Amino acid sequence: MTTPEDQSPRPPATPSNDRVYRSPAGIAGGVLLLGLIGWLGIDAIVAGHGRTPWLALATLILLVPLVVAFTLRPAVYAGENRLRVRNPFRVIVLPWGEIAGLRSGYSNEVVAKDGTKYQLWAIPVSLRARKKANRQEARARARQAAEREGKGGGGRGRGGFGGFGGFGGADASAADGGPARAETDKVMDEVRALWESREKEETAQGEVTVRWAWEIVGPAVAGAVVLGILLIVG
């Protein structure tokens, strides 16, 4: 996503101007799960007997919002003046000036100045991808070290050949944008750079707001209550 161009003074950035980060794997998994749940649930409602259709309906009301919450819903919107985090059950809006830091460990988190941490569900950490990037970086460094040794230890008449060999190593690494990084780590670097460039701006100040996603919580709770009643009564 490209950075919005600077224009004349205007209200805080709208969603159309934001960089949007989502998990493609999460979306794909959510679509597959919804398809499977819908197929099984509708089949039970249509072909079931006795309490089965009601149990299937209550289960659908419970599971569909939860699957949507954890797979399709999560997103991170990085705007000019604030970071909006849409997690499974909450929407957190943090002006850049109220952010104390962005952390990447076993999960990606944003830390507010009051010490509260909010996980970025839409930017999951892949330890496998991180290890792969580390291996690529280690191989690149080893290749560059070997090329430097070849330049220094080769015959005097081979200086040109050693220079040619270095073109595919260090120069190629620089052309790729520096050290190898996992994709989600690159995303966090991008968000961190935007925060560092905007945190002092007057329009990036304000209060952190948190809103519960009742459109997700309500149906899920209703489905759980109905399912519990059916199981108890049955």
Salt bridges, closest charged atoms under 4 A:
ASP18 OD2 - ARG82 NH1 2.91
GLU80 OE2 - ARG10 NH2 2.56
GLU137 OE2 - ARG141 NE 3.05
ASP185 OD1 - ARG130 NH2 2.98
ASP189 OD2 - ARG181 NH2 2.90
ASP189 OD1 - ARG192 NH1 3.22
GLU190 OE2 - ARG19 NH1 3.03
GLU215 OE2 - ARG73 NH1 3.35
GLU215 OE1 - ARG211 NH1 3.79
